[in-house]
Amino acid sequence: MLEIKPPPGGHYDEMLVTGSDASSAAATTRRPHDAAYCDWLRATPEQSLAARRAQADLLFRRIGIAFTVYGDDAGIARLIPSCVIPRIIPAAEWALLEHGLKQRVTAINRFLADIDHEQATARWPHSARADRRQRAVPDQDARCQGAA
């Protein structure tokens, strides 16, 4: 069985409410949206999670999800840090994240379209345009992944 430990004081935890966030200073409770998963996780043997971690590491190595630290004498590709325990995000929190992500992807796509075409960004602020409301529309081939 896996022991789920609360984080140190002052640290945020996606699964547990602790300290000043909980009803009493010493209390530790599960977040409501994580209750069923937390119960399953507590009942899961640590060996099972270790095996899943090993499977994920093997998959990452096979498909090349890694990076190399330049200047490191070993020159060994290191795996991108990840966790096999998913983060469960309630719908209201996801809606807020989704809005911000769409906004940023749109901004990146407009920047890429501008760099590929008018290049006004490179001249800014030296070539201020009369119509600042004009927006670049990205080409299909110049898009950030994940754009709608």
N, C-alpha and C positions, 0 to 999 in steps of 0.2 A: 504494500500500500504506500502511496505517495503522501508524504507529509507536506501540506501546503502551509508555508510560513508567511506570516504577515511581513510587509516591508518595514525597514527602519522608520522611525518617526520622521515625519515631514516628507516622505516619499509617496508618490502616487502609485497605486496598484490598480490594474484594469479589472481584477477579479474581486478584490477585497476592499472593504471600507474599514479603515483603522483610525485610531487616535481621534483627532479633533473632527474628522468627517463622520465618525460613528456617534451614536447617542451618548455614550460615556467614553471618557478618555482611554480606558483600558479595553474597551470592546473591540472585537473584530467580527465583522459580519460579511456575508457574501453579497455582492450586488445582485439585485433581483433577476436581472436578465442572464446572469451566470450561474444561478443556483443548480440547475440540472447538470450542467457541464462540470461544475465544481464537485458535485457528488460523484459523478462518473470518474473524474480525475483522481479523487481521493481513493476510490476503490480499485484503480488500475495499478498493477504491480510496476515498480520502478524499472524492472527488466524489460517490460513491454515498451515503455517510453524510450529506454536506451536503444532498443532494437529499431524503433521508428526513427530515432535520431541518426543511427548508423545508415539506415536506408536512405534518408534524406541527404546525408553527406555523400553517399555513393552516387546518387542521382546528380547532385550538384557537380561532382567531379566529372561524371560522364558527359554532361552537356555544357560544361565549362562556365559555371557560375562561380567565378573566382577572380581574384585580383593579385597582382604582384607588387610588392613594395620596392620601388626603385631605390637603389643604394643599399639594399639588403644583400649582404654577401652570399646568403644562401640562394637567393633568386627563386625561391619556391612559391608556386601559386598557392594562395590562401583562399579558403572558402569564404564567401560572403556570409557574415554572421546572420543566423536565422534561428527561429524557435519553432518546434513542432507543436507547441500549444497555441491554438488560434486565439485571437482576440475577438471577442463577441461585442459588436457595437450595436446599441439600440438604434431603432429607425430614426428617432429624432436627432441623435448625434450624427448618424450617417448622412442625413439630409443636409446638415450644416457643413460637414466635410465635403460632400459631393458638390455643393454650391461653390465652395472655395476652390476645389480642384478644377471644376469646369472653367472658372474664371481664369485660373493660372494657365491652363492648357490653351485657352483662347488667346491669352496674351502672348504665349510662346509662338503659337501659330501665326499671329499677326506679325510678330517680330521676324520670324523666318520668311514670311511672304515679302516683307519689306526688304530684308537683306538680299533676297533673290531678285527683286524687281527695282523699286524706286530708290532704295538705299537712303531714305530720308533719316533713318535712325543714325546712320554714320555721320551725317552732316549736322545733326542737331547739336546745339541750338543755332548754328550759324545760318541755316536756311529756313527760318521760321516761315511757315506757309500761312496764307491768308485764311484758308478754311481748315481749321484744326479738327473739325468734325469728320473729315474724310477718313475712312477706315480701309485698311488693306484687307482684301479677301484672300486667304491662303489658297494656293493651288492644291489639288489633291495629292501631288507628289511631295509637297513641302509641309508635312503635318507631323506634329508630335503624336506619338502613339497614345491612344486613349481618348483622342478628341472625338466628340460626337458629330 
